[in-house]
């Protein structure tokens, strides 16, 4: 895969997507959102990829926001279409991906950058990371799911405060609020992500995909997450991974999951 704004590296059992627009602090423009969609779609279809890391190039920014120059003169209709297309093409798409996505936040994650990190299945951060949704300082609100996911992750009151003040929080604050799972040095960020992936990769990718769906449905309007869990639990009994996992347990050996 070759992209103008992304770097893709595929290792033995995982892939790393690096947003590579250093002169723009990796800001998301429409072209980059399209490329990210294509990259995630392709990697999700690759059975050898057990997890995906998403990060930014350099040591200053994960993604420092959206490319404001692209939409500064949009109409109401164009603004709504921008948000709808972006949510469907990238942010909701990533959240519902079957392959686990870890956001390695290596600097500023503002606006669309924090929204991309929040759409990932979980987040880790370097100790220099700063996060926030500063959109109201531009006379607009987060449009890529930020108002929804931030409240889900850290609670309504603190999310309201961060959005209303357009403030930034440190990596340590993000850890305390439950926005990120771990904070480490810049140098240890990707090795930590790889260590977590090594734990993920030894488990059933089919079961992990079912777990992602069940947990996501807890936050989907009109969908009963408990019912999804029951259905996905039942489906697991028909998989080769279930047969391998239970056989390995009973035979006291390490499971070798085929991912089927």
WOMO-V951495 format. One record per run of one state. SS is the DSSP state (h for helix, s for strand, l for the rest). FROM is the first residue (numbers start at 1). LEN is the number of residues. If there is no record, write none. Layout:
BEGIN
ss,from,len
SS,FROM,LEN
SS,FROM,LEN
END
This chain:
BEGIN
ss,from,len
l,1,5
s,6,5
l,11,3
s,14,6
l,20,2
h,22,3
l,25,3
s,28,1
l,29,1
h,30,15
l,45,6
s,51,6
l,57,4
s,61,3
l,64,2
s,66,1
l,67,1
h,68,3
l,71,5
h,76,20
l,96,4
s,100,6
l,106,2
s,108,3
l,111,1
h,112,8
l,120,2
s,122,5
l,127,3
s,130,3
l,133,2
h,135,4
l,139,7
h,146,9
l,155,1
h,156,10
l,166,2
s,168,3
h,171,7
l,178,4
s,182,3
l,185,4
h,189,13
l,202,3
h,205,13
l,218,7
h,225,12
l,237,3
h,240,11
l,251,10
END
